[in-house]
Amino acid sequence: MDELKGRVAVVTGGGGGIGAALAEAFAARGVRLVLADLQLDAAEAVAARLRAGGADAIAACTDVTSRDDVEALAVDTVRRFGAVHIVCNNAGVATFGEIATSTHADWEFTMRVNFWGVVHGVEAFVPRLLAQGQGGHVVNTASMAGLVGMQWLGIYCASKFAVVGLTEALHRELKPHGIGASVLCPMIVATNINENSVTRRPAELRNPGEPLVPPAAAMVGSTIAPEEVARRVVRGIERKDLYILTHPEQRDILKRRWTRQDQMFEPGAW
Ligand SMILES: NC(=O)c1ccc[n+]([C@@H]2O[C@H](COP(=O)([O-])OP(=O)(O)OC[C@H]3O[C@@H](n4cnc5c(N)ncnc54)[C@H](O)[C@@H]3O)[C@@H](O)[C@H]2O)c1
């Protein structure tokens, strides 16, 4: 018996990229789906494709920066499917630039989507998962930029470090209730995030100086397909892993960070 079959998943940012691939992977396992996105037409296109393949999938127009929108998403999901089990707080945007020359609007825009979007998902869904008493899983999409500070990605790093921290705490808190929590930390994935992050940015938070294509220094490493990320997320849910890592080169980068910290305990440095 497949434990995922018949479960209900909500995926924010489900209209494209990693979110759409997550939805495909869940649908292949018989999971029922709500694809929530700012771009309803994109989410509806993904849902229609999944329905054509026999899945039970619907789209929802949700702006994760709005607490009311995300609460309505939770209410509507439970009304439609009777329960919710897997919550992927995945919608996110990328901003690039040095901290010194970034605008306040860069901070507002990035934190509203990447940080508050995840907080709203946690606020709306975690109490429902607990009240249901049917187990479940929360997957928060952070990034490798949530585990290592990177030049040109300072604001993005701040937003994603916050997601890693809150998910580490959530993992500990939900474990006794049989509910999993994972933080997804990929490096580069082949999606339209750069273009989407510029073209879909609210007019009042625009930074005319922001590059459409990130500086090469901000994007070092291999690029993988969203389908590969989705495969690892499904496996991470099944194993109740806290960290979902996706790129082999992450290992050395994380080791270097840990070594720098560890060296600070050497007698000469202490
Ligand atoms: N692509 C990468 O290289 C990469 C690497 C690490 C982490 N991530 C993270 O993965 C997640 C998904 O990114 P992606 O690469 O699939 O990008 P994407 O742009 O292809 O997909 C993101 C989706 O989120 C939606 N979205 C944006 N703002 C929203 C909002 N306020 N409310 C609801 N939906 C919104 C967009 O419309 C889009 O459909 C993000 O959190 C991103 O930070 C991406």
Ligand as a Chemical Component Dictionary entry (heavy atoms), coordinates in Angstrom:
data_LIG
# 
_chem_comp.id                   LIG 
_chem_comp.type                 NON-POLYMER 
_chem_comp.pdbx_formal_charge   0 
_chem_comp.three_letter_code    LIG 
# 
loop_
_chem_comp_atom.comp_id 
_chem_comp_atom.atom_id 
_chem_comp_atom.alt_atom_id 
_chem_comp_atom.type_symbol 
_chem_comp_atom.charge 
_chem_comp_atom.model_Cartn_x 
_chem_comp_atom.model_Cartn_y 
_chem_comp_atom.model_Cartn_z 
_chem_comp_atom.pdbx_ordinal 
LIG N1  N1  N 0  15.671 27.775 -9.454  1  
LIG C1  C1  C 0  16.679 27.727 -8.604  2  
LIG O1  O1  O 0  17.863 27.726 -9.010  3  
LIG C2  C2  C 0  16.431 27.662 -7.129  4  
LIG C3  C3  C 0  17.506 27.337 -6.289  5  
LIG C4  C4  C 0  17.300 27.276 -4.917  6  
LIG C5  C5  C 0  16.042 27.529 -4.402  7  
LIG N2  N2  N 1  15.006 27.847 -5.242  8  
LIG C6  C6  C 0  13.711 28.129 -4.642  9  
LIG O2  O2  O 0  12.754 27.262 -5.203  10 
LIG C7  C7  C 0  11.460 27.849 -5.106  11 
LIG C8  C8  C 0  10.740 27.726 -6.433  12 
LIG O3  O3  O 0  11.480 28.488 -7.379  13 
LIG P1  P1  P 0  11.542 28.107 -8.924  14 
LIG O4  O4  O 0  12.981 28.076 -9.289  15 
LIG O5  O5  O -1 10.691 26.967 -9.238  16 
LIG O6  O6  O 0  10.962 29.476 -9.541  17 
LIG P2  P2  P 0  9.808  29.745 -10.616 18 
LIG O7  O7  O 0  9.795  31.229 -10.804 19 
LIG O8  O8  O 0  9.987  28.870 -11.799 20 
LIG O9  O9  O 0  8.509  29.276 -9.837  21 
LIG C9  C9  C 0  8.055  29.991 -8.718  22 
LIG C10 C10 C 0  6.565  30.120 -8.789  23 
LIG O10 O10 O 0  6.154  30.875 -7.652  24 
LIG C11 C11 C 0  5.187  31.801 -8.056  25 
LIG N3  N3  N 0  5.173  32.935 -7.145  26 
LIG C12 C12 C 0  6.049  33.961 -7.058  27 
LIG N4  N4  N 0  5.663  34.832 -6.120  28 
LIG C13 C13 C 0  4.523  34.354 -5.597  29 
LIG C14 C14 C 0  3.639  34.805 -4.592  30 
LIG N5  N5  N 0  3.835  35.968 -3.954  31 
LIG N6  N6  N 0  2.560  34.056 -4.283  32 
LIG C15 C15 C 0  2.324  32.900 -4.943  33 
LIG N7  N7  N 0  3.108  32.421 -5.920  34 
LIG C16 C16 C 0  4.210  33.146 -6.240  35 
LIG C17 C17 C 0  5.564  32.211 -9.469  36 
LIG O11 O11 O 0  4.427  32.720 -10.177 37 
LIG C18 C18 C 0  6.069  30.877 -10.037 38 
LIG O12 O12 O 0  5.056  30.150 -10.679 39 
LIG C19 C19 C 0  11.687 29.292 -4.631  40 
LIG O13 O13 O 0  11.427 29.383 -3.251  41 
LIG C20 C20 C 0  13.161 29.516 -4.901  42 
LIG O14 O14 O 0  13.717 30.479 -4.065  43 
LIG C21 C21 C 0  15.172 27.911 -6.589  44 
# 
loop_
_chem_comp_bond.comp_id 
_chem_comp_bond.atom_id_1 
_chem_comp_bond.atom_id_2 
_chem_comp_bond.value_order 
_chem_comp_bond.pdbx_ordinal 
LIG N1  C1  SING 1  
LIG C1  O1  DOUB 2  
LIG C1  C2  SING 3  
LIG C2  C3  SING 4  
LIG C2  C21 DOUB 5  
LIG C3  C4  DOUB 6  
LIG C4  C5  SING 7  
LIG C5  N2  DOUB 8  
LIG N2  C6  SING 9  
LIG N2  C21 SING 10 
LIG C6  O2  SING 11 
LIG C6  C20 SING 12 
LIG O2  C7  SING 13 
LIG C7  C8  SING 14 
LIG C7  C19 SING 15 
LIG C8  O3  SING 16 
LIG O3  P1  SING 17 
LIG P1  O4  DOUB 18 
LIG P1  O5  SING 19 
LIG P1  O6  SING 20 
LIG O6  P2  SING 21 
LIG P2  O7  DOUB 22 
LIG P2  O8  SING 23 
LIG P2  O9  SING 24 
LIG O9  C9  SING 25 
LIG C9  C10 SING 26 
LIG C10 O10 SING 27 
LIG C10 C18 SING 28 
LIG O10 C11 SING 29 
LIG C11 N3  SING 30 
LIG C11 C17 SING 31 
LIG N3  C12 SING 32 
LIG N3  C16 SING 33 
LIG C12 N4  DOUB 34 
LIG N4  C13 SING 35 
LIG C13 C14 SING 36 
LIG C13 C16 DOUB 37 
LIG C14 N5  SING 38 
LIG C14 N6  DOUB 39 
LIG N6  C15 SING 40 
LIG C15 N7  DOUB 41 
LIG N7  C16 SING 42 
LIG C17 O11 SING 43 
LIG C17 C18 SING 44 
LIG C18 O12 SING 45 
LIG C19 O13 SING 46 
LIG C19 C20 SING 47 
LIG C20 O14 SING 48 
# 
